[in-house]
């Protein structure tokens, strides 16, 4: 069953559904000549970003904005704040914006998930193919730290995990 909720900041103008649809609402306003105009609500057309996410274009008080649909759905139907976390599509389908397909994960988990799903050269975060060796790097506070070249992928991953544990104080 499709459930609709107001979009924060656009109450009375637009709503988002738990299925990932966005609609405008019927509304009446006075135009520049003083006449009363009625706009009929419609389901908004979805567009894709360059990264493959759906967005819609909304307008209020002559100001238009593009809003990413999975963010709208999550904000409307999950009461938690994000607290530095990112919204993830559980099934890795960026076009499936049902609330049941969205979850919060850390940015690091999101990057790791990307390596697993995009067939990068390594299944491990921070590990890259460099010729016939495996290179390990970690990014901390927007700076990349080189950890070395290794003969096997697992050894490069162990170096990454060891450095991560040192940084986070787990070792």
C-alpha positions in Angstrom: 0.0 0.0 0.0 1.4 3.4 -1.0 1.6 5.9 1.9 2.2 9.6 1.2 3.9 12.1 3.5 4.7 15.8 3.1 8.2 16.8 2.0 9.8 18.9 4.7 10.0 22.5 3.6 7.4 21.9 0.9 4.3 21.1 3.1 1.1 21.7 1.1 3.1 21.7 -2.1 4.7 18.2 -2.5 4.6 14.7 -1.0 6.8 11.6 -1.3 5.6 8.0 -1.0 7.1 5.0 0.7 7.4 3.5 -2.8 9.6 6.3 -4.1 7.1 8.4 -6.0 6.7 12.2 -5.6 3.6 14.2 -6.4 2.5 17.8 -6.3 -0.7 18.7 -4.4 -3.7 20.6 -5.6 -3.4 24.2 -4.6 -5.0 27.6 -5.2 -3.1 30.9 -5.4 -3.6 34.5 -6.5 -1.7 35.3 -9.7 0.1 38.6 -10.5 -3.1 40.1 -11.9 -5.1 39.3 -8.8 -6.9 36.4 -10.3 -7.4 33.1 -8.5 -5.6 30.2 -10.1 -5.9 26.5 -9.3 -3.1 24.0 -10.0 -4.0 20.3 -10.1 -1.6 18.0 -8.4 0.3 15.5 -10.5 2.8 12.7 -10.2 6.2 14.3 -10.9 8.4 13.0 -13.7 11.6 11.4 -12.4 15.0 12.3 -14.0 18.4 10.6 -13.5 21.5 12.2 -12.2 24.9 11.5 -13.9 25.5 9.0 -11.1 22.2 7.1 -11.8 20.0 8.3 -9.0 16.4 9.6 -9.5 15.6 13.2 -8.7 12.6 15.5 -9.2 12.4 19.2 -9.8 10.2 21.1 -7.3 9.4 24.8 -7.0 8.1 27.1 -4.3 7.9 30.9 -4.3 9.5 31.0 -7.8 12.6 29.1 -6.5 13.2 25.7 -8.2 15.4 22.9 -6.8 16.4 19.4 -7.8 15.8 16.9 -4.9 17.2 13.4 -4.8 14.3 10.9 -4.3 16.0 8.3 -2.0 16.9 11.2 0.4 13.3 12.4 0.4 11.9 8.9 1.1 14.4 8.2 3.9 13.8 11.6 5.6 10.0 11.3 5.4 9.7 7.6 6.5 12.6 7.0 8.8 12.6 9.1 11.9 16.3 8.9 12.7 18.8 11.6 11.9 21.6 10.5 9.7 24.4 11.6 12.1 27.3 11.3 9.5 25.9 8.2 7.9 24.9 7.8 4.3 21.7 6.3 2.7 22.3 3.0 1.0 20.2 1.0 -1.5 20.3 -2.5 0.0 19.8 -4.2 -3.4 22.4 -1.9 -5.0 19.7 -0.7 -7.5 19.8 3.1 -7.4 16.4 3.3 -9.0 14.6 1.3 -6.2 13.7 4.0 -3.7 11.2 2.0 -1.6 11.7 2.7 2.1 12.3 -1.0 2.6 15.3 -0.9 0.3 17.0 2.0 2.1 19.4 1.8 5.1 21.9 3.9 6.9 25.6 2.8 6.7 28.9 4.6 7.3 30.8 6.2 4.4 33.5 3.6 4.8 30.9 0.7 4.5 29.5 2.4 1.5 32.9 2.6 -0.2 33.5 -1.1 0.7 30.2 -2.1 -0.7 31.0 -0.3 -3.9 34.2 -2.3 -4.3 32.2 -5.5 -3.9 29.5 -4.6 -6.4 31.4 -2.7 -9.1 33.9 -5.4 -9.8 36.9 -3.3 -9.0 40.4 -4.9 -9.0 40.1 -5.9 -5.4 37.2 -7.0 -3.1 38.9 -5.3 -0.2 38.7 -1.6 0.7 41.9 0.3 0.2 43.5 -2.4 -2.0 44.3 -1.8 -5.7 46.1 -3.8 -8.4 49.4 -2.1 -9.3 51.1 -4.1 -12.1 51.6 -7.6 -10.7 51.5 -6.4 -7.1 48.7 -5.3 -4.7 48.9 -1.7 -3.4 47.3 -0.6 -0.1 46.3 2.9 0.7 44.1 4.5 3.3 42.4 7.9 3.3 42.2 9.8 6.5 40.9 13.4 6.9 41.0 13.9 3.1 44.6 12.8 2.9 45.8 9.5 1.2 48.4 7.5 3.1 50.4 4.9 1.2 50.8 1.6 3.0 52.9 -0.4 0.6 53.0 -3.0 -2.3 52.3 -6.6 -1.5 52.6 -9.9 -3.4 49.0 -11.0 -2.4 45.7 -9.2 -2.1 45.1 -10.5 1.4 48.4 -9.1 2.8 47.5 -5.7 1.3 44.1 -5.9 3.1 45.7 -6.9 6.4 48.0 -3.8 6.2 44.9 -1.6 5.5 43.0 -3.2 8.5 46.0 -2.8 10.8 46.3 0.9 9.9 42.5 1.4 10.2 42.6 -0.1 13.7 45.5 2.1 14.7 43.6 5.2 13.5 40.4 4.2 15.3 42.2 3.1 18.4 41.1 -0.5 18.2 44.6 -1.8 18.4 
